[in-house]
Amino acid sequence: MASSKVVILGTGGTIAGTAASATDAVGYAAAQLGVAQLVAAVPALASRSLECEQVAQLDSKDMDHATWQRLAQRAAHHLARPDVAGVVVTHGTDTLEETAYLLHRVLAPAKPLVLTAAMRPATALMTDGPQNLLDAVTVALDAQAGGVVVAFGGRVWAGAEVRKVHTYRIDAFAAGDAGPLATVEEGSVRWSRAAPKTQALGLAAIAADPARWPRVEIVLNHAGAGGMLVDALVAQGVQGVVVAGTGNGAVHHVLEAALLRAQGAGVRVLRSTRCASGPVIGEAALPSAGALTAVQARVELMLQMLPTE
């Protein structure tokens, strides 16, 4: 008999945030409520077999490598349990796409690992967190679910593709050209396509002390862009640079020259785009990040460069 237990790992974020007024959806403090409190606020979850664990308690703008490492370890631990059907992670929206991509590349689990979040704090008059959490548990228990996905705003996004596309609206996520994997409707999941697959790097890939993880930074191409920032980063010992180019990953010739100098000095460089959708295609002097966003490309480059124990 298939297990019906779901483990919910809390990391903080707006979904756990509070404000002094129910009409305040901006001036709130993130990461104030524990994950067990979030679950208790959703009556429909009372009949589900759930376990809660607080992995971290932070505003996701402050997400760090040590928390990523700990979250991946705890998620892997629970996913390996035969009595667990899936794992849900409550997270902030600001860096959710980065966390989702890292978990996708490191764990690529057969069981569902579902991230969810909220755009409005728990105290808001019309908070979106409880419905998103309920949907995430629904997805974690769905027979067709698997891999790292994000349940948000009634839709399911692939962890390899999701990106935040709005600063305020509750439908704040998309997946570029790919679109959603599924829709959650009245407690049922309607799948449109399968999630993209990858070969898991495994926890050993991120076993090194987070203080030793390679430093990878992002620079932006724009009119009049220069190379001063890249030169300064190289002087400070940066190990990787992602450039968010204009259009199809185009880079101002002065900035490109600095990036080529950095590449010649042994710094790894990837070329992405600042556009919301579309891959970087075609040959160029700087290697393409493909369809990865700049922040996903940063995670990918860092994972490729992580030291082995």
Secondary structure as GFF3:
##gff-version 3
##sequence-region A 1 309
A	DSSP	beta_strand	5	12	.	.	.	ID=ss1
A	DSSP	three_ten_helix	14	16	.	.	.	ID=ss2
A	DSSP	alpha_helix	35	40	.	.	.	ID=ss3
A	DSSP	three_ten_helix	43	45	.	.	.	ID=ss4
A	DSSP	beta_strand	49	58	.	.	.	ID=ss5
A	DSSP	three_ten_helix	60	62	.	.	.	ID=ss6
A	DSSP	alpha_helix	65	79	.	.	.	ID=ss7
A	DSSP	beta_strand	84	90	.	.	.	ID=ss8
A	DSSP	alpha_helix	96	106	.	.	.	ID=ss9
A	DSSP	beta_strand	112	116	.	.	.	ID=ss10
A	DSSP	alpha_helix	129	140	.	.	.	ID=ss11
A	DSSP	beta_strand	147	152	.	.	.	ID=ss12
A	DSSP	beta_strand	155	158	.	.	.	ID=ss13
A	DSSP	beta_strand	163	164	.	.	.	ID=ss14
A	DSSP	beta_strand	173	174	.	.	.	ID=ss15
A	DSSP	beta_strand	182	185	.	.	.	ID=ss16
A	DSSP	beta_strand	188	191	.	.	.	ID=ss17
A	DSSP	three_ten_helix	203	206	.	.	.	ID=ss18
A	DSSP	three_ten_helix	210	212	.	.	.	ID=ss19
A	DSSP	beta_strand	216	220	.	.	.	ID=ss20
A	DSSP	alpha_helix	228	235	.	.	.	ID=ss21
A	DSSP	beta_strand	240	245	.	.	.	ID=ss22
A	DSSP	alpha_helix	253	264	.	.	.	ID=ss23
A	DSSP	beta_strand	268	273	.	.	.	ID=ss24
A	DSSP	alpha_helix	294	305	.	.	.	ID=ss25
###
